[in-house]
Amino acid sequence: MIKKLKNHRGFTLIEILVSIALIGMVAVTILGLFSASLRNNNASKAVIETTVFAKDIMENLKKELYSLPSDDRDIDIIRAKGVEVQNSYEDCTITIDSKGSITGLYIIQVEVNKAGEGRVERYVSQIYLP
């Protein structure tokens, strides 16, 4: 004998399909956020690497300039040191200018070319050589 249950305690097929569809839409949204986060992390990593590279160039140049004797601190000699340091690194340009009327104050500009990305990052620092 087959008994018919009057109290249905379960979900219908429609309810299950709707819940699976909702869970799928939420999962797709969350995966989209993960991919956007990954792209942002990669972009940040590239900027950080470029900044560290430029700071390394800048610190190396400052070390070279501080090692010059005080009577050899003519702008032409300082620029020649900049070219010497620039030649030891790839994909960078170093520009050194004197700061107007202040004797011994120089502006150093390092441009790092990101050839694969087609952009140039520019970093500027000032150095005082008494």
SEPA-815991 format. One record per residue (C-alpha): residue number from 1; x, y, z. Coordinates in Angstrom, 1 decimal, decimal comma. Layout:
R    n       x       y       z
R  NUM       X       Y       Z
...
END
This chain:
R    n       x       y       z
R    1     0,0     0,0     0,0
R    2     1,3     3,5    -1,0
R    3     0,9     6,2     1,5
R    4     0,6     9,8     0,4
R    5     2,4    12,3     2,6
R    6     0,4    15,3     3,5
R    7     3,3    17,2     5,1
R    8     5,9    17,9     2,5
R    9     9,2    18,5     4,2
R   10    11,7    19,3     1,4
R   11    12,5    21,6    -1,5
R   12    11,0    21,4    -4,9
R   13    13,1    21,1    -8,0
R   14    12,4    24,7    -8,9
R   15    13,6    26,0    -5,6
R   16    16,8    24,1    -5,8
R   17    17,5    25,4    -9,4
R   18    16,8    29,0    -8,4
R   19    19,2    28,7    -5,4
R   20    21,9    27,1    -7,6
R   21    21,5    30,0   -10,1
R   22    21,8    32,6    -7,3
R   23    24,9    30,9    -5,9
R   24    26,4    30,9    -9,4
R   25    25,8    34,6    -9,9
R   26    27,4    35,4    -6,6
R   27    30,4    33,2    -7,4
R   28    30,9    34,9   -10,8
R   29    30,8    38,3    -9,1
R   30    33,4    37,3    -6,5
R   31    35,7    35,8    -9,2
R   32    35,5    39,1   -11,1
R   33    36,6    40,9    -8,0
R   34    39,5    38,5    -7,6
R   35    40,7    39,1   -11,2
R   36    40,5    42,9   -10,8
R   37    42,5    42,5    -7,6
R   38    45,1    40,5    -9,4
R   39    45,5    43,1   -12,1
R   40    45,8    45,9    -9,5
R   41    48,5    43,9    -7,6
R   42    50,5    43,3   -10,8
R   43    50,3    47,0   -11,7
R   44    51,4    48,0    -8,1
R   45    54,3    45,5    -8,3
R   46    55,5    47,0   -11,5
R   47    55,4    50,5   -10,0
R   48    57,2    49,4    -6,9
R   49    59,9    47,6    -8,9
R   50    60,5    50,7   -11,0
R   51    60,7    52,9    -7,9
R   52    63,2    50,7    -6,3
R   53    65,3    50,6    -9,5
R   54    65,2    54,4    -9,8
R   55    66,1    54,8    -6,1
R   56    69,0    52,4    -6,6
R   57    70,3    54,5    -9,5
R   58    69,8    57,7    -7,5
R   59    71,7    56,4    -4,4
R   60    74,5    55,0    -6,5
R   61    74,9    58,4    -8,2
R   62    74,8    60,3    -4,9
R   63    77,5    58,0    -3,6
R   64    79,6    58,7    -6,6
R   65    79,1    62,4    -6,4
R   66    79,9    62,6    -2,6
R   67    83,2    60,7    -3,4
R   68    84,3    63,5    -5,7
R   69    86,9    65,8    -4,2
R   70    85,4    69,2    -3,4
R   71    87,6    71,0    -6,0
R   72    86,2    68,6    -8,8
R   73    82,6    69,5    -8,2
R   74    82,1    71,5   -11,4
R   75    78,8    70,9   -13,2
R   76    80,5    69,3   -16,2
R   77    82,4    66,8   -14,1
R   78    79,2    66,1   -12,1
R   79    77,2    65,5   -15,4
R   80    80,1    63,2   -16,6
R   81    79,7    61,2   -13,4
R   82    75,9    61,0   -14,2
R   83    76,6    59,6   -17,7
R   84    79,1    57,1   -16,2
R   85    76,4    55,9   -13,8
R   86    73,7    55,9   -16,5
R   87    75,9    53,7   -18,7
R   88    76,0    51,0   -16,0
R   89    72,2    50,7   -16,0
R   90    69,8    49,8   -18,8
R   91    66,7    51,7   -19,8
R   92    67,4    54,9   -17,8
R   93    68,3    58,5   -18,4
R   94    70,0    60,7   -15,8
R   95    69,8    64,5   -16,0
R   96    71,7    66,8   -13,6
R   97    71,2    70,5   -13,4
R   98    72,4    73,1   -11,0
R   99    69,8    74,8    -8,8
R  100    70,0    78,4   -10,0
R  101    71,8    80,8    -7,6
R  102    72,4    78,3    -4,8
R  103    76,0    77,0    -5,1
R  104    76,4    73,3    -4,6
R  105    72,7    72,4    -4,9
R  106    71,9    70,1    -7,8
R  107    68,7    68,6    -9,2
R  108    69,0    65,0   -10,3
R  109    66,3    63,5   -12,5
R  110    66,1    59,8   -13,3
R  111    63,8    58,6   -16,0
R  112    63,2    54,8   -16,2
R  113    61,8    53,6   -19,5
R  114    59,4    50,7   -19,2
R  115    59,8    49,5   -22,8
R  116    57,3    46,6   -22,6
R  117    54,7    48,9   -21,1
R  118    55,4    52,0   -23,2
R  119    55,7    54,4   -20,3
R  120    58,4    56,4   -18,6
R  121    58,6    56,9   -14,9
R  122    60,4    60,1   -13,7
R  123    62,0    60,6   -10,3
R  124    63,5    63,8    -9,1
R  125    65,8    64,5    -6,2
R  126    68,0    67,3    -5,0
R  127    71,5    66,9    -3,6
R  128    73,8    69,4    -1,9
R  129    77,5    69,1    -2,4
R  130    79,3    71,6    -0,2
END
